[in-house]
């Protein structure tokens, strides 16, 4: 299980990534994150993040019929969200490379 503090800085970007593929609603986003190995992230964590992303203009929400009860709130990426997602990927790739360099160095030193 990934510690919550490690998830904190990346979860918004990961949510943007999921929404970039297909408009999704909160529960569906939570299940997608679980499918990709993020563990069971509660809707109580997902919905405040979605609200923040919406307030910041990175996603847009629309209500759609669900066929299984009340309408669902679907989220899609805005143009600003697409730009933010690209920046997230670039930053994460840079961080990933730095962490791997450190890990490889430590393996060499400790051998």
Backbone as CSV, one residue per row, in Angstrom:
resi,resn,N_x,N_y,N_z,CA_x,CA_y,CA_z,C_x,C_y,C_z
1,UNK,0.846,-1.193,0.000,0.000,0.000,0.000,0.885,1.248,0.000
2,UNK,0.519,2.196,-0.833,1.271,3.440,-0.943,0.859,4.359,0.211
3,UNK,1.828,4.855,0.993,1.485,5.757,2.104,0.784,7.018,1.607
4,UNK,-0.166,7.503,2.384,-0.974,8.647,1.957,-0.139,9.895,1.708
5,UNK,0.929,10.083,2.464,1.770,11.261,2.251,2.451,11.217,0.886
6,UNK,2.802,10.026,0.406,3.411,9.907,-0.915,2.368,10.165,-2.008
7,UNK,1.149,9.762,-1.760,0.075,9.968,-2.736,-0.325,11.433,-2.854
8,UNK,-0.205,12.152,-1.756,-0.722,13.510,-1.672,-0.300,14.389,-2.847
9,UNK,0.958,14.348,-3.208,1.448,15.221,-4.259,1.161,14.741,-5.664
10,UNK,0.724,13.515,-5.817,0.542,12.972,-7.163,-0.910,12.649,-7.511
11,UNK,-1.758,12.566,-6.534,-3.128,12.109,-6.774,-3.903,13.022,-7.719
12,UNK,-3.743,14.338,-7.585,-4.464,15.247,-8.478,-4.057,15.005,-9.926
13,UNK,-2.760,14.852,-10.169,-2.291,14.590,-11.522,-2.797,13.266,-12.052
14,UNK,-2.854,12.268,-11.196,-3.356,10.956,-11.614,-4.846,11.011,-11.933
15,UNK,-5.593,11.797,-11.185,-7.014,11.980,-11.469,-7.184,12.685,-12.810
16,UNK,-6.384,13.708,-13.069,-6.437,14.387,-14.362,-6.140,13.402,-15.490
17,UNK,-5.172,12.519,-15.269,-4.805,11.533,-16.293,-5.969,10.602,-16.602
18,UNK,-6.656,10.135,-15.575,-7.796,9.238,-15.777,-8.910,9.954,-16.531
19,UNK,-9.178,11.192,-16.145,-10.240,11.961,-16.789,-9.862,12.306,-18.233
20,UNK,-8.570,12.407,-18.518,-8.144,12.768,-19.877,-8.497,11.690,-20.892
21,UNK,-8.606,10.453,-20.443,-8.938,9.342,-21.336,-10.432,9.323,-21.634
22,UNK,-11.224,9.567,-20.586,-12.681,9.484,-20.724,-13.329,10.239,-19.576
23,UNK,-14.380,11.006,-19.867,-15.127,11.657,-18.797,-15.552,10.595,-17.790
24,UNK,-15.409,10.903,-16.509,-15.684,9.917,-15.469,-16.367,10.577,-14.277
25,UNK,-17.023,9.769,-13.468,-17.615,10.249,-12.219,-16.762,9.742,-11.050
26,UNK,-16.984,10.291,-9.879,-16.121,10.050,-8.730,-15.850,8.593,-8.400
27,UNK,-16.895,7.803,-8.288,-16.714,6.390,-7.931,-15.902,5.660,-8.996
28,UNK,-16.177,5.962,-10.255,-15.451,5.336,-11.353,-13.959,5.706,-11.312
29,UNK,-13.652,6.949,-10.973,-12.265,7.389,-10.845,-11.579,6.612,-9.724
30,UNK,-12.272,6.462,-8.616,-11.746,5.704,-7.480,-11.425,4.266,-7.882
31,UNK,-12.321,3.629,-8.626,-12.094,2.239,-9.077,-10.928,2.155,-10.063
32,UNK,-10.808,3.141,-10.935,-9.689,3.159,-11.884,-8.351,3.278,-11.141
33,UNK,-8.294,4.141,-10.147,-7.068,4.280,-9.360,-6.716,2.958,-8.678
34,UNK,-7.733,2.289,-8.150,-7.509,0.994,-7.503,-6.982,-0.023,-8.522
35,UNK,-7.560,-0.019,-9.703,-7.150,-0.938,-10.765,-5.667,-0.750,-11.129
36,UNK,-5.194,0.497,-11.069,-3.807,0.790,-11.419,-2.840,0.630,-10.245
37,UNK,-3.334,0.141,-9.102,-2.445,-0.168,-7.994,-2.338,0.878,-6.905
38,UNK,-3.227,1.852,-6.899,-3.183,2.900,-5.883,-3.855,2.494,-4.584
39,UNK,-4.425,1.313,-4.544,-5.144,0.872,-3.353,-6.558,1.426,-3.358
40,UNK,-7.250,1.204,-2.273,-8.634,1.656,-2.156,-8.654,3.089,-1.646
41,UNK,-8.755,4.021,-2.564,-8.817,5.438,-2.190,-10.283,5.796,-2.045
42,UNK,-10.645,6.244,-0.884,-12.055,6.477,-0.582,-12.612,7.648,-1.378
43,UNK,-13.911,7.614,-1.561,-14.588,8.715,-2.230,-14.465,9.992,-1.407
44,UNK,-14.272,9.840,-0.094,-14.063,10.994,0.782,-12.754,11.709,0.493
45,UNK,-11.847,11.027,-0.177,-10.598,11.644,-0.627,-10.773,12.180,-2.043
46,UNK,-11.452,11.420,-2.887,-11.611,11.771,-4.298,-12.443,13.034,-4.482
47,UNK,-13.599,13.118,-3.838,-14.513,14.231,-4.103,-13.954,15.603,-3.726
48,UNK,-13.264,15.757,-2.596,-12.655,17.070,-2.333,-11.601,17.455,-3.379
49,UNK,-10.862,16.465,-3.878,-9.883,16.751,-4.931,-10.587,17.182,-6.207
50,UNK,-11.679,16.495,-6.556,-12.441,16.870,-7.745,-13.000,18.285,-7.612
51,UNK,-13.483,18.615,-6.440,-14.011,19.958,-6.197,-12.916,21.007,-6.382
52,UNK,-11.723,20.736,-5.843,-10.599,21.662,-5.976,-10.179,21.808,-7.440
53,UNK,-10.106,20.684,-8.155,-9.745,20.735,-9.574,-10.779,21.530,-10.374
54,UNK,-12.044,21.362,-10.010,-13.109,22.102,-10.695,-13.018,23.599,-10.380
55,UNK,-12.810,23.933,-9.115,-12.678,25.339,-8.705,-11.505,26.018,-9.409
56,UNK,-10.438,25.247,-9.631,-9.249,25.790,-10.282,-9.357,25.792,-11.808
57,UNK,-10.497,25.354,-12.330,-10.739,25.397,-13.756,-10.021,24.323,-14.557
58,UNK,-9.551,23.266,-13.877,-8.824,22.199,-14.565,-9.746,21.114,-15.097
59,UNK,-10.933,21.014,-14.509,-11.937,20.067,-14.986,-13.285,20.778,-15.043
60,UNK,-14.182,20.232,-15.851,-15.550,20.750,-15.939,-16.507,19.605,-15.625
61,UNK,-17.605,19.950,-15.000,-18.566,18.929,-14.576,-19.874,19.078,-15.343
62,UNK,-20.453,17.933,-15.671,-21.785,17.892,-16.278,-22.565,16.749,-15.639
63,UNK,-23.863,16.957,-15.514,-24.722,15.901,-14.970,-25.299,15.095,-16.123
64,UNK,-25.283,13.759,-15.947,-25.819,12.855,-16.970,-26.692,11.798,-16.307
65,UNK,-27.645,11.320,-17.069,-28.486,10.216,-16.597,-27.596,9.001,-16.352
66,UNK,-27.912,8.247,-15.306,-27.086,7.082,-14.977,-27.741,5.756,-15.352
67,UNK,-29.035,5.730,-15.436,-29.719,4.465,-15.700,-29.847,3.606,-14.448
68,UNK,-29.208,4.036,-13.373,-29.260,3.293,-12.101,-29.499,4.257,-10.947
69,UNK,-30.474,5.110,-11.072,-30.765,6.042,-9.999,-30.608,7.482,-10.453
70,UNK,-30.178,8.355,-9.532,-30.091,9.781,-9.873,-28.985,10.062,-10.895
71,UNK,-29.035,11.262,-11.440,-28.005,11.678,-12.393,-26.639,11.642,-11.713
72,UNK,-25.617,11.384,-12.536,-24.239,11.370,-12.037,-23.514,12.603,-12.542
73,UNK,-22.578,13.063,-11.720,-21.757,14.205,-12.085,-20.481,13.669,-12.750
74,UNK,-20.359,13.909,-14.038,-19.193,13.472,-14.803,-18.215,14.625,-14.926
75,UNK,-16.933,14.285,-14.891,-15.884,15.287,-14.979,-15.085,15.083,-16.252
76,UNK,-14.801,16.182,-16.932,-13.980,16.163,-18.126,-12.866,17.184,-17.984
77,UNK,-11.822,17.016,-18.755,-10.659,17.894,-18.697,-10.918,19.183,-19.478
78,UNK,-10.561,20.303,-18.891,-10.626,21.584,-19.595,-9.295,21.783,-20.331
79,UNK,-9.195,22.829,-21.125,-7.923,23.130,-21.794,-6.826,23.397,-20.765
80,UNK,-7.166,24.096,-19.689,-6.197,24.337,-18.614,-5.781,23.027,-17.962
81,UNK,-6.736,22.110,-17.845,-6.445,20.801,-17.267,-5.485,20.009,-18.134
82,UNK,-5.636,20.109,-19.450,-4.720,19.423,-20.369,-3.304,19.958,-20.206
83,UNK,-3.196,21.263,-20.084,-1.888,21.891,-19.883,-1.284,21.467,-18.543
84,UNK,-2.112,21.447,-17.515,-1.660,21.038,-16.174,-1.219,19.581,-16.175
85,UNK,-1.927,18.730,-16.897,-1.576,17.318,-16.969,-0.211,17.133,-17.625
86,UNK,0.051,17.868,-18.699,1.358,17.789,-19.356,2.457,18.215,-18.395
87,UNK,2.219,19.299,-17.660,3.199,19.776,-16.688,3.413,18.732,-15.588
88,UNK,2.337,18.086,-15.139,2.446,17.037,-14.133,3.327,15.899,-14.637
89,UNK,3.074,15.435,-15.869,3.869,14.345,-16.432,5.345,14.732,-16.541
90,UNK,5.612,15.945,-17.012,7.000,16.404,-17.130,7.687,16.443,-15.767
91,UNK,7.020,17.010,-14.780,7.582,17.108,-13.429,7.770,15.741,-12.798
92,UNK,6.777,14.868,-12.986,6.873,13.544,-12.390,8.007,12.744,-13.019
93,UNK,8.184,12.875,-14.313,9.272,12.173,-14.991,10.632,12.642,-14.456
94,UNK,10.766,13.937,-14.234,11.997,14.489,-13.673,12.241,13.947,-12.260
95,UNK,11.199,13.912,-11.455,11.310,13.372,-10.095,11.652,11.893,-10.128
96,UNK,10.994,11.145,-11.002,11.234,9.713,-11.136,12.700,9.441,-11.484
97,UNK,13.239,10.204,-12.408,14.638,10.018,-12.796,15.583,10.320,-11.632
98,UNK,15.303,11.377,-10.900,16.154,11.750,-9.767,16.128,10.673,-8.685
99,UNK,14.954,10.163,-8.372,14.837,9.119,-7.347,15.559,7.855,-7.802
100,UNK,15.407,7.473,-9.056,16.094,6.285,-9.562,17.613,6.459,-9.551
101,UNK,18.088,7.659,-9.870,19.523,7.910,-9.796,20.027,7.738,-8.365
102,UNK,19.288,8.248,-7.416,19.667,8.114,-6.008,19.661,6.649,-5.580
103,UNK,18.632,5.927,-5.951,18.539,4.508,-5.588,19.697,3.727,-6.192
104,UNK,19.998,3.974,-7.463,21.111,3.279,-8.115,22.441,3.622,-7.456
105,UNK,22.626,4.866,-7.079,23.847,5.280,-6.385,23.974,4.543,-5.046
106,UNK,22.881,4.483,-4.301,22.918,3.817,-3.000,23.201,2.327,-3.150
107,UNK,22.684,1.711,-4.210,22.977,0.311,-4.453,24.456,0.114,-4.718
108,UNK,25.077,0.993,-5.480,26.498,0.907,-5.778,27.350,1.096,-4.526
109,UNK,26.992,2.057,-3.715,27.766,2.374,-2.506,27.663,1.263,-1.470
110,UNK,26.509,0.670,-1.358,26.293,-0.352,-0.335,26.703,-1.742,-0.771
111,UNK,27.194,-1.900,-2.010,27.616,-3.231,-2.479,29.001,-3.551,-2.055
